[in-house]
Amino acid sequence: MKAIKITDDAHARLTNITGLLMAKSRKPQTYADAVQALTTQAILLPEEMISHIQEVISNNKDLGYTTIEEFVKAAVRGKLEAVFKGRVLS
């Protein structure tokens, strides 16, 4: 087992991701599980795109998005529904 130093912010984010994984799987999860999920399930977007998404979220509260993740999920869901001719996807 290896030890690494991380910032308090990174620790808080890993804790949050670990909690989400536990809620999803209904099983205990570790930080190692969170890191594994991040390295296998994460999608990297260019910083400029992230900035545009943050701007949309900040300037359009009526859209109902509070996080980049919510916005991206909705965008991908919309694209998939278009490709699958309106079939609702969860």
C-alpha positions as CSV (number, residue, x, y, z in Angstrom):
1,M,0.0,0.0,0.0
2,K,1.3,3.5,-0.9
3,A,0.6,6.8,0.9
4,I,0.1,10.0,-1.0
5,K,-0.4,13.6,0.0
6,I,-3.5,15.4,-1.3
7,T,-5.1,18.7,-0.7
8,D,-8.1,19.2,1.6
9,D,-10.1,20.0,-1.5
10,A,-9.0,16.7,-3.3
11,H,-9.8,14.8,-0.1
12,A,-13.3,16.3,0.1
13,R,-13.9,15.4,-3.6
14,L,-12.7,11.9,-3.2
15,T,-15.0,11.5,-0.1
16,N,-17.9,12.8,-2.2
17,I,-17.2,10.4,-5.0
18,T,-16.8,7.5,-2.6
19,G,-20.2,8.4,-1.2
20,L,-21.8,8.5,-4.6
21,L,-20.2,5.1,-5.4
22,M,-21.6,3.6,-2.2
23,A,-25.1,5.0,-3.0
24,K,-24.9,3.5,-6.5
25,S,-23.6,0.1,-5.5
26,R,-25.1,-0.2,-2.0
27,K,-21.7,-1.6,-0.9
28,P,-18.9,-0.1,1.1
29,Q,-16.3,1.7,-1.1
30,T,-12.8,3.0,-0.6
31,Y,-10.8,5.9,-1.9
32,A,-9.1,3.3,-4.1
33,D,-12.5,2.5,-5.6
34,A,-13.1,6.2,-6.2
35,V,-9.7,6.7,-7.9
36,Q,-10.4,3.6,-10.0
37,A,-13.8,5.0,-11.0
38,L,-12.2,8.4,-11.9
39,T,-9.5,6.8,-14.1
40,T,-11.9,4.5,-15.9
41,Q,-15.2,6.4,-16.1
42,A,-14.1,10.1,-16.2
43,I,-14.3,12.1,-19.3
44,L,-11.9,14.9,-19.8
45,L,-13.1,18.1,-21.4
46,P,-11.0,21.1,-22.6
47,E,-10.7,23.9,-20.0
48,E,-12.3,26.3,-22.5
49,M,-15.4,24.1,-22.8
50,I,-15.6,23.8,-19.0
51,S,-15.4,27.6,-18.7
52,H,-18.3,27.9,-21.2
53,I,-20.4,25.4,-19.3
54,Q,-19.7,27.2,-16.0
55,E,-20.7,30.5,-17.7
56,V,-24.0,29.0,-18.9
57,I,-24.8,27.5,-15.5
58,S,-24.0,30.8,-13.7
59,N,-25.9,33.0,-16.2
60,N,-28.9,30.8,-16.7
61,K,-30.1,29.7,-13.3
62,D,-33.6,29.1,-14.8
63,L,-32.1,26.1,-16.7
64,G,-31.9,24.3,-13.3
65,Y,-28.3,23.1,-13.5
66,T,-26.0,23.6,-10.5
67,T,-23.0,21.5,-11.5
68,I,-21.1,20.8,-14.7
69,E,-21.9,17.1,-14.3
70,E,-25.6,17.7,-14.4
71,F,-25.2,19.9,-17.5
72,V,-23.1,17.3,-19.3
73,K,-25.4,14.4,-18.4
74,A,-28.4,16.4,-19.8
75,A,-26.5,17.3,-23.0
76,V,-25.4,13.7,-23.6
77,R,-28.9,12.4,-22.8
78,G,-30.4,14.8,-25.3
79,K,-27.9,13.8,-28.0
80,L,-28.6,10.1,-27.3
81,E,-32.4,10.6,-27.5
82,A,-31.9,12.4,-30.8
83,V,-29.8,9.5,-32.1
84,F,-32.3,7.0,-30.9
85,K,-35.2,9.0,-32.3
86,G,-36.8,10.3,-29.1
87,R,-36.5,7.1,-27.0
88,V,-36.1,8.4,-23.4
89,L,-32.9,7.2,-21.9
90,S,-32.0,7.3,-18.2
